[in-house]
């Protein structure tokens, strides 16, 4: 059930990232946009790390690759814009999630995971 929820969240983020937006704001650098990227990747990555506790490396690499894939897809669709800064924000979110989950696991003796 938790894995289905995670997969649904991944699909929702992908769809939202690729939806056409009539009026894109194009600031040189928008902190709120970057915060949203990082927050989404903190949640998705932490969730995945809890679902697959024995696959930390694969989860981290997979989530960074997913972020790159979203940026490439945004570039390819033509009505969205790919940004290196968005991918960097995604990677920061992955790193924050790893640190948080690792800290929680250490505090709880490594026993915290979702079966």
Secondary structure, 3 states (H helix, E strand, C coil): CHHHHHHHHHHHHHHHHHCCCCCCCCCCCCHHHHHHHHHHHHHHHHHHHHHCCCCHHHHHHHHHHHHHHHHHHHHHHCCCCCCHHHHHHHHHHHHHHHHHHHHHHHHCCCCCCCC
